[in-house]
Amino acid sequence: MSTDDQKRAAGEAAAELVQPGMVVGLGTGSTAAWFVRALAARRLDVRGVATSLATAELAASLGIALAELNDVEAIDLTVDGADEIGPGLALIKGGGAALLREKLVWEASRRCVVIADAAKRVRRLGAFPLPIEVVAFGHPSTARRLCDALAECDLTVAPRLRARGGVPVLTDQGNVIYDAPCGSIEDPAQLADALKSVTGVVDHGLFLDLADEALIGMESGVERLTP
């Protein structure tokens, strides 16, 4: 199976978990898009809460009814992709610059399922640069303090401002993203706490103790993992 085939298989398997009447969190990214398409094909009576404007546009174009997070008491099931899946289903997310809305939806959900192709499963997090969402005002000074927080966790790396065509990438909330090339994260929980302590940091791409299950597209089919 190609990488796209693996993503599609994982997305279609996740769509089978959705029951009529559910409020469903709709993730962001290429793998989550396969889930959204598969969910739309089932034509269930559900409402989706999108984690990004791009996902909202895709879902609406496919006929999925949408709701705002403010307008639902809870989300029954969220399905989303990941940039890395480590031991215990610890994740790095945020390659699509939607990590803040993703985490808000995940934390409002009764159940969260991560979907991915086989290459996303790793023995230790950190090869994928860790996204950190930062308030745009004064972000260079925030970045300098990020270096100190990373150093506290024995990571002597400098976060890089994410840009496209020389222009900083802005999130749906108007924030900027810094990517920290950690290489290897020995203690994700310690790093998560250190980053959140920096004034100006909105959130980071470490999703810890949030995923209830992973569906991984493999050559042989879809593998199910639990923490």
C-alpha positions as semicolon CSV with decimal commas, in nm:
position;residue;x (nm);y (nm);z (nm)
1;M;0,000;0,000;0,000
2;S;0,118;0,350;-0,076
3;T;0,127;0,611;0,200
4;D;-0,198;0,759;0,067
5;D;-0,355;0,414;0,065
6;Q;-0,254;0,366;0,429
7;K;-0,400;0,705;0,524
8;R;-0,721;0,628;0,340
9;A;-0,755;0,286;0,507
10;A;-0,708;0,439;0,853
11;G;-0,959;0,715;0,777
12;E;-1,219;0,473;0,648
13;A;-1,174;0,246;0,951
14;A;-1,226;0,544;1,183
15;A;-1,543;0,647;0,999
16;E;-1,694;0,310;1,091
17;L;-1,669;0,410;1,459
18;V;-1,919;0,693;1,414
19;Q;-2,279;0,630;1,515
20;P;-2,591;0,830;1,416
21;G;-2,660;1,127;1,641
22;M;-2,297;1,178;1,741
23;V;-2,112;1,507;1,765
24;V;-1,782;1,435;1,591
25;G;-1,456;1,627;1,609
26;L;-1,309;1,660;1,261
27;G;-0,929;1,674;1,250
28;T;-0,699;1,864;1,019
29;G;-0,449;1,738;0,763
30;S;-0,428;1,491;0,476
31;T;-0,512;1,182;0,683
32;A;-0,802;1,350;0,862
33;A;-0,936;1,458;0,522
34;W;-0,975;1,090;0,426
35;F;-1,179;1,040;0,744
36;V;-1,402;1,338;0,661
37;R;-1,465;1,203;0,311
38;A;-1,543;0,853;0,443
39;L;-1,775;0,995;0,708
40;A;-1,963;1,200;0,449
41;A;-2,005;0,889;0,233
42;R;-2,188;0,714;0,519
43;R;-2,455;0,990;0,518
44;L;-2,517;0,967;0,891
45;D;-2,716;1,218;1,096
46;V;-2,418;1,369;1,277
47;R;-2,275;1,711;1,353
48;G;-1,909;1,789;1,303
49;V;-1,690;2,028;1,500
50;A;-1,402;2,128;1,273
51;T;-1,052;2,190;1,402
52;S;-0,965;2,433;1,123
53;L;-1,122;2,652;0,860
54;A;-0,987;2,420;0,590
55;T;-1,158;2,119;0,747
56;A;-1,481;2,315;0,791
57;E;-1,479;2,402;0,419
58;L;-1,419;2,039;0,321
59;A;-1,689;1,905;0,552
60;A;-1,945;2,162;0,439
61;S;-1,872;2,087;0,072
62;L;-1,946;1,718;0,142
63;G;-2,274;1,787;0,320
64;I;-2,167;1,731;0,682
65;A;-2,361;1,953;0,923
66;L;-2,129;2,167;1,134
67;A;-2,149;2,305;1,486
68;E;-1,927;2,542;1,681
69;L;-1,745;2,415;1,988
70;N;-1,925;2,683;2,190
71;D;-2,261;2,533;2,093
72;V;-2,208;2,171;2,205
73;E;-2,188;2,036;2,558
74;A;-1,937;1,768;2,461
75;I;-1,795;1,589;2,159
76;D;-1,863;1,216;2,141
77;L;-1,567;1,122;1,922
78;T;-1,278;1,310;1,766
79;V;-1,072;1,163;1,484
80;D;-0,751;1,337;1,384
81;G;-0,409;1,270;1,237
82;A;-0,064;1,311;1,391
83;D;0,288;1,392;1,280
84;E;0,436;1,136;1,520
85;I;0,286;0,863;1,739
86;G;0,514;0,753;2,021
87;P;0,493;0,510;2,313
88;G;0,170;0,531;2,511
89;L;0,010;0,713;2,217
90;A;0,197;1,031;2,302
91;L;0,174;1,251;1,993
92;I;0,334;1,539;1,811
93;K;0,078;1,739;1,615
94;G;0,069;2,081;1,454
95;G;0,231;2,032;1,116
96;G;-0,084;2,180;0,969
97;A;-0,071;2,483;1,204
98;A;-0,404;2,391;1,367
99;L;-0,274;2,259;1,698
100;L;-0,460;2,502;1,927
101;R;-0,805;2,432;1,785
102;E;-0,718;2,064;1,762
103;K;-0,624;2,046;2,128
104;L;-0,936;2,236;2,235
105;V;-1,153;1,989;2,044
106;W;-0,959;1,689;2,173
107;E;-0,995;1,801;2,535
108;A;-1,369;1,850;2,489
109;S;-1,409;1,495;2,357
110;R;-1,523;1,179;2,534
111;R;-1,306;0,969;2,303
112;C;-1,016;1,055;2,073
113;V;-0,884;0,835;1,793
114;V;-0,564;0,919;1,607
115;I;-0,523;0,794;1,250
116;A;-0,199;0,774;1,054
117;D;0,012;0,590;0,802
118;A;0,276;0,346;0,925
119;A;0,565;0,594;0,901
120;K;0,416;0,812;1,175
121;R;0,474;0,549;1,443
122;V;0,806;0,611;1,622
123;R;0,994;0,471;1,919
124;R;1,060;0,817;2,061
125;L;0,909;1,156;1,982
126;G;1,118;1,440;1,844
127;A;1,238;1,367;1,492
128;F;0,949;1,579;1,364
129;P;1,014;1,942;1,470
130;L;0,784;2,031;1,759
131;P;0,535;2,307;1,665
132;I;0,485;2,580;1,925
133;E;0,207;2,835;1,874
134;V;0,306;3,183;1,990
135;V;0,122;3,516;2,011
136;A;0,239;3,730;1,720
137;F;0,299;4,037;1,938
138;G;0,663;4,035;2,046
139;H;0,721;3,684;1,915
140;P;1,102;3,723;1,868
141;S;1,141;3,787;2,240
142;T;0,915;3,490;2,316
143;A;1,138;3,277;2,092
144;R;1,444;3,374;2,296
145;R;1,268;3,262;2,614
146;L;1,166;2,942;2,439
147;C;1,535;2,864;2,398
148;D;1,576;2,890;2,777
149;A;1,279;2,659;2,838
150;L;1,415;2,404;2,592
151;A;1,758;2,424;2,755
152;E;1,599;2,339;3,091
153;C;1,500;2,010;2,929
154;D;1,853;1,954;2,792
155;L;1,750;2,057;2,442
156;T;2,003;2,309;2,309
157;V;1,811;2,393;1,995
158;A;1,679;2,716;1,848
159;P;1,312;2,722;1,739
160;R;1,260;2,841;1,383
161;L;0,977;3,072;1,279
162;R;0,758;2,891;1,028
163;A;0,732;3,095;0,710
164;R;0,612;3,047;0,355
165;G;0,756;3,260;0,078
166;G;0,936;3,469;0,338
167;V;0,611;3,550;0,519
168;P;0,532;3,406;0,865
169;V;0,262;3,138;0,861
170;L;-0,039;3,252;1,065
171;T;-0,281;3,017;1,237
172;D;-0,657;3,056;1,214
173;Q;-0,628;3,259;1,535
174;G;-0,364;3,493;1,390
175;N;-0,076;3,348;1,592
176;V;0,264;3,240;1,458
177;I;0,430;2,899;1,475
178;Y;0,784;2,821;1,587
179;D;0,920;2,473;1,511
180;A;1,173;2,326;1,754
181;P;1,400;2,059;1,598
182;C;1,438;1,858;1,917
183;G;1,572;1,542;1,756
184;S;1,476;1,329;2,053
185;I;1,247;1,417;2,346
186;E;1,346;1,221;2,654
187;D;1,069;1,352;2,882
188;P;0,768;1,486;2,688
189;A;0,573;1,576;3,004
190;Q;0,859;1,787;3,140
191;L;0,895;1,965;2,807
192;A;0,521;2,028;2,783
193;D;0,519;2,195;3,126
194;A;0,828;2,402;3,049
195;L;0,686;2,536;2,724
196;K;0,348;2,628;2,874
197;S;0,526;2,829;3,144
198;V;0,662;3,075;2,884
199;T;0,454;3,391;2,854
200;G;0,350;3,434;2,493
201;V;0,319;3,062;2,424
202;V;-0,041;2,974;2,341
203;D;0,015;2,599;2,318
204;H;0,245;2,333;2,179
205;G;0,213;2,024;1,966
206;L;0,268;1,766;2,240
207;F;-0,060;1,577;2,284
208;L;-0,010;1,365;2,593
209;D;-0,265;1,134;2,760
210;L;-0,533;1,240;2,511
211;A;-0,552;0,960;2,252
212;D;-0,766;0,660;2,347
213;E;-0,684;0,458;2,037
214;A;-0,475;0,472;1,722
215;L;-0,563;0,329;1,382
216;I;-0,247;0,282;1,178
217;G;-0,261;0,200;0,808
218;M;-0,015;-0,081;0,738
219;E;0,081;-0,294;0,440
220;S;-0,131;-0,573;0,588
221;G;-0,430;-0,355;0,679
222;V;-0,522;-0,134;0,973
223;E;-0,359;-0,196;1,310
224;R;-0,535;-0,084;1,627
225;L;-0,328;0,041;1,920
226;T;-0,422;0,148;2,272
227;P;-0,207;0,330;2,529
